[in-house]
Amino acid sequence: MTIAESPARSYGPTPLTLDELVELTRATAEEVRAGLHEIHFDAEHRWSVRLRSDTYADIWLITWTPDQSTTLHDHAGSLGALTVVDGVLTERVWRVAAGGAGLHDRALVAGRGVAFPVGYVHDVVNTAAAPAVSVHAYSPPLTAMSYYRVDEAGALRRTHSVLTHDPEPDVPTLSEVPTGPRPAHPDRGLEDR
C-alpha cells in the first residue's frame, strides 16, 4: 500500500484511518528489513529520515541507540502510527482510567505496530542495551507538536508547543525527501539544526 492508494474520504483531518497508518508503517518496516532503506545510528541524537511524503501523510524512519528517548509529547492535529523494525522500544502512554490518570509503560517489540489518535500523549524510549529502529507515519503530515510534563500532583501539564514538519525537532534530519537512491555515505545530506 502506498500513501496515494488510500481512497479519499470527506471527513476528519485526514482521509487515512489509524489502521491504514499502521499498515503503512508495517509495509515500510518490511522494506527496511529487506535493506531497501539505509539506516544510521548516532549515539548523540536520534537519527531520522523522511522516506515518503504527500498531502495525506509523511513516513519516517527513526533509529534509537540505548537510552535515547523523545520527551512526553503529542502530534497536534495529526493521527499517527509506528512499527518497530528491530529492537525493543518502551512507550510511556498518558492514560485516564477509572483508577485515575497516569503514565503506563508497554514494550514495543520488533514487528509490533501501534496507532495514536489526535490528543494521544506519549514518550518513546530505548531502555534496551541494543539499538532499535522504527517507522512512523503521521496524517496529515506534522505541522506542530506539544510537549508535556507530569507535575507534583500527578497532573499532565503542557510545557510548550513547536511548529515543525518532522517528528524530531531540534535534531539533525535530512532536509529533503529522497527522490532517488540514497547517498552511499549515511551522513551525506544531513544538516545541522
For each residue, the residues with C-beta under 8 A, 3 or more apart:
1: 5 6 20 23 24 27
2: 5 52
3: 6 16 24 52 53 54 56 57 59
4: 54 56
5: 1 2
6: 1 3 15 16 20 56
7: 15
8: 15
9: 12 15
10:
11:
12: 9 15
13: 77 78 79 118 139 140
14: 56 57 78 79 139 140
15: 6 7 8 9 12 56
16: 3 6 20 21 24 56 57 79 139
17: 20 21
18: 21 22 79 81 115 116 117
19: 22 23 115
20: 1 6 16 17 23 24
21: 16 17 18 24 25 57 79 80 81 115 137 138 139
22: 18 19 25 26 81 83 113 114 115
23: 1 19 20 26 27
24: 1 3 16 20 21 27 28 57 59 81 137
25: 21 22 28 29 59 81 82 83 113 135 136 137
26: 22 23 29 30 83 113
27: 1 23 24 30 31
28: 24 25 31 32 37 51 52 59 61 83 135 137
29: 25 26 32 33 83 84 85 111 113 134 135
30: 26 27 33 34
31: 27 28 34 36 37
32: 28 29 35 36 37 39 61 85 133 135
33: 29 30 85 86
34: 30 31
35: 32
36: 31 32
37: 28 31 32 49 51 61 182
38: 182 186
39: 32 47 61 63 133 186
40: 47 63 186 187
41: 47 63 65 131
42: 45 46 47 63 65 172
43: 65
44:
45: 42 68 168 171 172
46: 42 62 63 64 68 70 168 171
47: 39 40 41 42 62 63 171 172 173
48: 60 61 62 63 166 167 168 171 173 174
49: 37 60 61 173 174 178
50: 53 58 59 60 166 173 174 177 178
51: 28 37 59 60 61 135 177 178
52: 2 3 28 57 58 59 177
53: 3 50 57 58 59 141 177
54: 3 4 57
55: 140 141
56: 3 4 6 14 15 16 139 140 141
57: 3 14 16 21 24 52 53 54 137 138 139 140 141
58: 50 52 53 137 138 139 141 142 165 166
59: 3 24 25 28 50 51 52 53 135 136 137
60: 48 49 50 51 135 136 137 138 166 167 168
61: 28 32 37 39 48 49 51 85 133 134 135
62: 46 47 48 133 134 135 136 167 168
63: 39 40 41 42 46 47 48 131 132 133 134
64: 46 68 87 89 124 125 126 131 132 133 134
65: 41 42 43 68 126 131
66: 126 127 128 129 130 131
67: 125 126 127
68: 45 46 64 65 125 126
69: 123 124 125 126
70: 46 73 122 123 124 125
71: 123 147 148
72: 92 94 103 121 122 123 147 148 149 150
73: 70 121 122 123 145 146 147 148
74: 119 120 121 122 145 146 148
75: 78 79 80 116 118 120 138 142 145 167
76: 118 142 143 144 145 146 161
77: 13 118 140 143 144
78: 13 14 75 118 138 139 140 141 142 143
79: 13 14 16 18 21 75 115 116 117 118 138 139
80: 21 75 115 116 120 136 137 138 139
81: 18 21 22 24 25 113 114 115 116 136 137
82: 25 108 113 114 124 134 135 136 137
83: 22 25 26 28 29 111 112 113 114 134 135
84: 29 87 88 89 108 109 110 111 112 113 132 133 134
85: 29 32 33 61 110 132 133 134 135
86: 33 110 131 132 133
87: 64 84 110 126 128 130 131 132 133
88: 84 107 108 109 110 126 127 128 130 132
89: 64 84 107 108 124 125 126 128 132 134
90: 105 106 107 108 124 125 126 127
91: 105 106 108 114 122 123 124
92: 72 103 104 105 122 123 124 125
93: 103 104 105 106 120 121 122
94: 72 101 102 103 121 122 148 156
95: 101 102 103 104
96: 100 101
97: 100 101
98:
99:
100: 96 97 154
101: 94 95 96 97 154 155 156
102: 94 95 150 154
103: 72 92 93 94 95 123 150
104: 92 93 95
105: 90 91 92 93
106: 90 91 93
107: 88 89 90
108: 82 84 88 89 90 91 112 114 124 134
109: 84 88 112
110: 84 85 86 87 88
111: 29 83 84
112: 83 84 108 109
113: 22 25 26 29 81 82 83 84
114: 22 81 82 83 91 108
115: 18 19 21 22 79 80 81
116: 18 75 79 80 81 120 122
117: 18 79 120
118: 13 75 76 77 78 79
119: 74
120: 74 75 80 93 116 117
121: 72 73 74 93 94 148 156
122: 70 72 73 74 91 92 93 94 116
123: 69 70 71 72 73 91 92 103
124: 64 69 70 82 89 90 91 92 108 134
125: 64 67 68 69 70 89 90 92
126: 64 65 66 67 68 69 87 88 89 90 131 132
127: 66 67 88 90
128: 66 87 88 89 132
129: 66
130: 66 87 88
131: 41 63 64 65 66 86 87 126
132: 63 64 84 85 86 87 88 89 126 128
133: 32 39 61 62 63 64 84 85 86 87
134: 29 61 62 63 64 82 83 84 85 89 108 124
135: 25 28 29 32 51 59 60 61 62 82 83 85
136: 25 59 60 62 80 81 82 167
137: 21 24 25 28 57 58 59 60 80 81 82
138: 21 57 58 60 75 78 79 80 141 142 167
139: 13 14 16 21 56 57 58 78 79 80
140: 13 14 55 56 57 77 78 143
141: 53 55 56 57 58 78 138 165
142: 58 75 76 78 138 145 164 165 166 167
143: 76 77 78 140 163 164 165
144: 76 77 161 162 163 164
145: 73 74 75 76 142 161 162 164 167 169
146: 73 74 76 158 160 161 162
147: 71 72 73 158 159 160 161 162
148: 71 72 73 74 94 121 156 157 158 159
149: 72 156 157 159
150: 72 102 103 154 155 156 157
151: 154 155 156 157
152:
153:
154: 100 101 102 150 151
155: 101 150 151
156: 94 101 121 148 149 150 151
157: 148 149 150 151
158: 146 147 148 161
159: 147 148 149
160: 146 147
161: 76 144 145 146 147 158
162: 144 145 146 147 169
163: 143 144
164: 142 143 144 145 167 169
165: 58 141 142 143
166: 48 50 58 60 142 169 173
167: 48 60 62 75 136 138 142 145 164
168: 45 46 48 60 62 171 173
169: 145 162 164 166
170: 193
171: 45 46 47 48 168 193
172: 42 45 47 190 191 192 193
173: 47 48 49 50 166 168 190 191 193
174: 48 49 50 177 178 189 190 191
175: 189 191
176: 179 189
177: 50 51 52 53 174
178: 49 50 51 174 182
179: 176
180:
181:
182: 37 38 178
183: 186 188 189
184: 188
185: 188
186: 38 39 40 183
187: 40 190
188: 183 184 185
189: 174 175 176 183
190: 172 173 174 187
191: 172 173 174 175
192: 172
193: 170 171 172 173
